Amino acid sequence: MKPVKVPIEAYESASRKVSLVFKDKYGNLVDLSGYTARMQIRPSADDESDTPILELTTENGGLSINGDLGKVTIFIEEVLLEYTGVFDMLLISPSGFIHKPVRTSPFKVIPGVTHGS
């Protein structure tokens, strides 16, 4: 998988769902069966703190994988303004090989005026 840039825009206080489909260099779907995934949002690419602004994984329900369709879905229940920054994604194969299909990309939050539940 060749890493691609995937800018994401989201509205503050709303949910955001984005599905990404991964293909090989020949245009064939990549079978992601058995893979796990991890994504972090940070203020900038050179942020070296131990704590990201937001971490989404297949384990915490923020990412889900539909393996035979080569699809990873990102889900954020409520987007906060502080999520503005950059993100990337790692896919971990069943054998432990780590792929980076999404290179550092912007995550932009568009401020809103209606807040609360």
LOPARO-708800 format. One record per residue (C-alpha): x, y, z. Coordinates in steps of 0.001 Angstrom, whole numbers, plus 500000, padded with zeros to 6 digits. Layout:
BEGIN
XYZ
...
END
This chain:
BEGIN
500000500000500000
501354503355499009
500697506001501697
498173508631500610
497255512012502018
493640512171503233
492545515610504490
489491515406506757
487108518222507687
484621517829510526
482055520058512191
482456520863515873
479907519141518167
478753516780515396
479612513150514709
482006512366511851
482274509122509921
484779508646507101
485399505431505184
488696504810503408
489165502054500834
492692500779500232
493908499362496931
497236498014495754
499295499558492951
497225497586490412
493915498960491666
492871495768493455
491275495937496897
493693495105499711
492297492316501885
492466493649505451
490958490570507114
492506490096510555
494149493544510563
493936496046513415
494365499799513040
495539502797515036
495154506525514323
496205509564516338
495406513240515991
498145515595517199
498544519391517114
501402519120514586
503585516512512886
506543517373515115
504570516937518376
506586514561520572
504306514432523613
503214511052524959
499535511962524752
497790512624521426
494755514905521198
492703511864520190
493542508209519594
491233505943517635
491806502203517342
489970499057516350
490138498136520047
488390501294521317
485739501349518562
486972504498516842
488089502479513806
486416499498512205
487690497300509391
485715495524506698
488557493264505589
487401491801502285
486335495257501049
489682496823502028
487776499411504037
488618501203507277
485937503414508809
486812506267511159
484078507217513636
484122510121516085
480959510454518137
481410514146518959
484067516273517279
485710518807519581
487358522009518380
490672520921519929
490842517982517481
492215520389514866
495677519209513853
497191516384511839
496721512621511788
497993509477510193
497020505829510389
498776502529510931
497428499135509857
498832496085511621
498640492758509785
497856489499511605
501602488657511433
502503491999513072
503749493825509953
502944497546510222
501696499445507158
501224503217506985
498495503701504358
497649507279505418
500552509681505668
500431512819507807
497261514655506764
495324517653508074
492324517196510380
490358520449510290
487504521210512666
485013523820511511
483745525763514548
480053525719515325
477763527859517431
475293525222518679
476749523139521523
475606520651524104
473399517593524076
END
